[in-house]
Amino acid sequence: MLRGITGTAGALVSLLIIPVLAYYLLVEFDHIRLAALDLVPRAYQPRVATEAARVDALISGFIRGQLTVCLVLAALYAIGFAVIGIDLAIVIGVASGLLAIIPYVGGTVALVSAVGMALLQFGVGAELALVFGWYLAVQGLETLVLTPRIVGKSLGMHPVTVIVALMIGGDLLGSSAC
């Protein structure tokens, strides 16, 4: 029991420390970048600075693209579940969309929450089938259209390249990304 309490307390402390650490890293990022560049021999500093700027632009583009996909997913889930008549559809949609930044979490929250609400509201019936159908449609749209087009555009990559990269990445990591 004591181990569980200390583990929970440690997790809560970590949740408090992460935003503080992120804030200080953002505030001091330029200083950290310059200090890291000073560790590189002078002859290579311009090239390293150029490549670091390129990596920064790609990562920023990826994050912007992913956040855009998350916002679109939030809207799609919320609208679809509201049309089906699910209580708290907006809350479920927004939470699922925002959590979609973490692979598999947003989709899981969407499915479990909407199915749970459909079962509580309507029992086993047409609404439950509609929830499953809408979930599958949104997941397919995300995998085959939204992510390749939005993230691909923000990275300057063709959508087919993004789909192939997701498939290879999923294969290498032992799960299917598509």
MOSUL-V976616 format. One record per residue. N is the residue number from 1. RES is the residue in three letters. BURIAL is b if it has 24 or more other C-alpha atoms within 12 Angstrom, else e. Layout:
[[N RES BURIAL] [N RES BURIAL]]
This chain:
[[1 MET e] [2 LEU e] [3 ARG e] [4 GLY e] [5 ILE e] [6 THR e] [7 GLY e] [8 THR e] [9 ALA e] [10 GLY e] [11 ALA e] [12 LEU e] [13 VAL e] [14 SER e] [15 LEU e] [16 LEU e] [17 ILE e] [18 ILE e] [19 PRO e] [20 VAL e] [21 LEU e] [22 ALA e] [23 TYR e] [24 TYR e] [25 LEU e] [26 LEU e] [27 VAL e] [28 GLU e] [29 PHE e] [30 ASP e] [31 HIS e] [32 ILE e] [33 ARG e] [34 LEU e] [35 ALA e] [36 ALA e] [37 LEU e] [38 ASP e] [39 LEU e] [40 VAL e] [41 PRO e] [42 ARG e] [43 ALA e] [44 TYR e] [45 GLN e] [46 PRO e] [47 ARG e] [48 VAL e] [49 ALA e] [50 THR e] [51 GLU e] [52 ALA e] [53 ALA e] [54 ARG e] [55 VAL e] [56 ASP e] [57 ALA e] [58 LEU e] [59 ILE e] [60 SER e] [61 GLY e] [62 PHE b] [63 ILE e] [64 ARG e] [65 GLY b] [66 GLN b] [67 LEU b] [68 THR b] [69 VAL b] [70 CYS b] [71 LEU b] [72 VAL b] [73 LEU b] [74 ALA b] [75 ALA b] [76 LEU b] [77 TYR b] [78 ALA b] [79 ILE b] [80 GLY b] [81 PHE b] [82 ALA b] [83 VAL e] [84 ILE b] [85 GLY e] [86 ILE b] [87 ASP b] [88 LEU b] [89 ALA b] [90 ILE b] [91 VAL b] [92 ILE b] [93 GLY b] [94 VAL b] [95 ALA b] [96 SER b] [97 GLY b] [98 LEU b] [99 LEU b] [100 ALA b] [101 ILE b] [102 ILE e] [103 PRO e] [104 TYR e] [105 VAL e] [106 GLY b] [107 GLY b] [108 THR b] [109 VAL b] [110 ALA b] [111 LEU b] [112 VAL e] [113 SER b] [114 ALA b] [115 VAL b] [116 GLY b] [117 MET b] [118 ALA b] [119 LEU b] [120 LEU e] [121 GLN e] [122 PHE e] [123 GLY e] [124 VAL e] [125 GLY e] [126 ALA e] [127 GLU b] [128 LEU b] [129 ALA e] [130 LEU b] [131 VAL b] [132 PHE b] [133 GLY e] [134 TRP b] [135 TYR b] [136 LEU e] [137 ALA e] [138 VAL b] [139 GLN b] [140 GLY e] [141 LEU e] [142 GLU b] [143 THR b] [144 LEU b] [145 VAL b] [146 LEU b] [147 THR b] [148 PRO b] [149 ARG b] [150 ILE b] [151 VAL b] [152 GLY b] [153 LYS b] [154 SER b] [155 LEU b] [156 GLY e] [157 MET e] [158 HIS e] [159 PRO e] [160 VAL e] [161 THR e] [162 VAL b] [163 ILE b] [164 VAL e] [165 ALA e] [166 LEU b] [167 MET e] [168 ILE e] [169 GLY e] [170 GLY e] [171 ASP e] [172 LEU e] [173 LEU e] [174 GLY e] [175 SER e] [176 SER e] [177 ALA b] [178 CYS b]]
